[in-house]
Amino acid sequence: MTGEDPIDDRRKALRAWLTANGIRPRDVPINADLYLAPGPGGTPHIHYEAFHLTSDGHQQVDERRQRAAIERRTTPLLVEPPAWWEPHRKPTRDQLLTLMASLRKLVDDGPPTNLAVWGEWENGYSSALDAVQTALETKEPS
């Protein structure tokens, strides 16, 4: 590592690790799930998302024709990840819906009296809750 750009050095190290494990780095989206978990027989595997490729190696478009199609893949762990590496798993739809329900409950129930400190937000706590309420109403899944 050069030490000149720590972020670039980490990207290079991550690409080298993926390559050492038989994964083409360019096939893995930047925000892909990438984590270690047991595979068949309990051996450690890398679980990751990758672009779905056509037979000639190009990225396949998803069923909505909006972005590249993604597929889940698994490969045996051959080389340990860099010491600084942390796994990444995006929240599931169910986790996000649970979070939205919790936010809705917070808005509907009002401030917790033992925790709320009035005046911490511009225009007060009720203004902050109004903003959350508006966001929930306009961003809920259909």
C-alpha positions as CSV (number, residue, x, y, z in Angstrom):
1,M,0.0,0.0,0.0
2,T,1.2,3.4,-0.9
3,G,-0.2,5.4,2.1
4,E,-1.0,8.3,-0.2
5,D,-4.7,7.6,-0.4
6,P,-6.0,5.3,2.3
7,I,-9.4,4.9,0.6
8,D,-7.8,4.0,-2.8
9,D,-5.4,1.6,-0.9
10,R,-8.4,-0.1,0.7
11,R,-10.2,-0.5,-2.6
12,K,-7.1,-2.0,-4.2
13,A,-6.7,-4.4,-1.2
14,L,-10.4,-5.4,-1.4
15,R,-10.1,-6.0,-5.2
16,A,-7.0,-8.1,-4.6
17,W,-8.9,-10.1,-1.9
18,L,-11.9,-10.7,-4.2
19,T,-9.6,-11.8,-7.0
20,A,-7.7,-14.1,-4.8
21,N,-11.0,-15.8,-3.9
22,G,-12.0,-16.2,-7.6
23,I,-14.3,-13.2,-7.7
24,R,-14.1,-10.6,-10.5
25,P,-14.2,-7.3,-8.7
26,R,-15.8,-5.5,-11.6
27,D,-18.8,-7.9,-11.3
28,V,-19.5,-6.8,-7.7
29,P,-21.6,-3.6,-7.4
30,I,-20.2,-0.9,-5.0
31,N,-23.1,-1.3,-2.6
32,A,-23.3,-5.1,-2.8
33,D,-24.0,-7.4,0.1
34,L,-20.6,-8.9,0.9
35,Y,-20.2,-11.1,4.0
36,L,-18.8,-14.4,5.3
37,A,-21.1,-17.2,6.4
38,P,-21.0,-21.0,6.5
39,G,-21.6,-22.7,3.2
40,P,-22.2,-26.4,2.4
41,G,-20.7,-28.6,5.0
42,G,-20.2,-25.6,7.3
43,T,-17.1,-24.4,5.5
44,P,-16.7,-20.6,5.4
45,H,-17.9,-19.0,2.2
46,I,-18.1,-15.5,0.8
47,H,-21.7,-14.5,0.1
48,Y,-22.1,-11.6,-2.3
49,E,-24.1,-9.9,-4.9
50,A,-22.9,-9.6,-8.5
51,F,-24.1,-8.3,-11.7
52,H,-26.0,-10.9,-13.8
53,L,-24.1,-11.2,-17.1
54,T,-25.4,-12.1,-20.5
55,S,-23.8,-15.1,-22.3
56,D,-21.3,-12.6,-24.0
57,G,-20.3,-11.1,-20.6
58,H,-22.3,-7.9,-20.6
59,Q,-24.4,-6.7,-17.7
60,Q,-28.0,-7.9,-18.0
61,V,-30.8,-5.3,-17.5
62,D,-33.3,-6.1,-14.7
63,E,-36.9,-7.0,-15.3
64,R,-38.0,-3.3,-14.9
65,R,-35.4,-2.2,-17.4
66,Q,-34.2,0.4,-14.9
67,R,-30.8,-0.9,-13.8
68,A,-28.4,-3.8,-14.0
69,A,-29.8,-7.1,-12.8
70,I,-28.2,-8.5,-9.6
71,E,-27.8,-12.1,-8.5
72,R,-26.6,-13.6,-5.2
73,R,-23.5,-15.8,-5.4
74,T,-21.5,-17.9,-3.0
75,T,-17.9,-19.0,-3.3
76,P,-15.6,-20.8,-0.8
77,L,-13.3,-18.6,1.2
78,L,-9.8,-19.3,0.0
79,V,-8.0,-16.2,1.4
80,E,-8.9,-14.4,4.6
81,P,-10.1,-10.8,4.1
82,P,-7.9,-7.8,5.1
83,A,-7.9,-7.2,8.9
84,W,-9.8,-3.9,8.5
85,W,-12.6,-5.3,6.3
86,E,-16.1,-5.3,7.6
87,P,-19.0,-7.3,6.1
88,H,-21.9,-5.4,4.5
89,R,-25.5,-6.5,4.4
90,K,-28.2,-4.2,3.3
91,P,-31.4,-4.2,5.4
92,T,-34.2,-6.4,4.1
93,R,-37.6,-5.1,3.2
94,D,-39.0,-6.6,6.4
95,Q,-36.4,-4.8,8.5
96,L,-37.2,-1.5,6.8
97,L,-40.9,-2.0,7.2
98,T,-40.4,-2.7,10.9
99,L,-38.3,0.5,11.2
100,M,-41.0,2.5,9.5
101,A,-43.6,1.1,11.9
102,S,-41.4,2.1,14.8
103,L,-41.1,5.6,13.4
104,R,-44.9,5.8,12.8
105,K,-45.5,4.7,16.5
106,L,-43.0,7.5,17.7
107,V,-44.9,10.1,15.7
108,D,-48.3,8.9,16.7
109,D,-47.5,8.5,20.4
110,G,-45.6,11.8,20.7
111,P,-42.4,12.5,22.5
112,P,-41.3,10.2,25.3
113,T,-41.7,12.3,28.4
114,N,-38.6,11.0,30.1
115,L,-36.3,11.6,27.1
116,A,-37.7,14.6,25.2
117,V,-35.9,17.8,25.7
118,W,-38.0,20.6,24.3
119,G,-36.3,23.1,22.1
120,E,-33.4,20.9,20.9
121,W,-34.8,21.2,17.3
122,E,-35.5,24.3,15.4
123,N,-39.3,25.1,16.0
124,G,-39.4,22.4,18.7
125,Y,-40.0,18.6,18.9
126,S,-43.4,18.7,17.3
127,S,-41.8,20.3,14.2
128,A,-39.3,17.4,14.0
129,L,-42.2,14.9,14.4
130,D,-44.2,16.7,11.7
131,A,-41.2,16.3,9.3
132,V,-41.0,12.5,10.1
133,Q,-44.8,12.2,9.6
134,T,-44.5,13.9,6.2
135,A,-41.7,11.6,5.2
136,L,-43.6,8.5,6.3
137,E,-46.7,9.6,4.4
138,T,-44.8,10.3,1.2
139,K,-42.3,7.4,1.2
140,E,-44.4,4.4,2.3
141,P,-44.3,1.4,-0.1
142,S,-47.3,0.9,-2.3
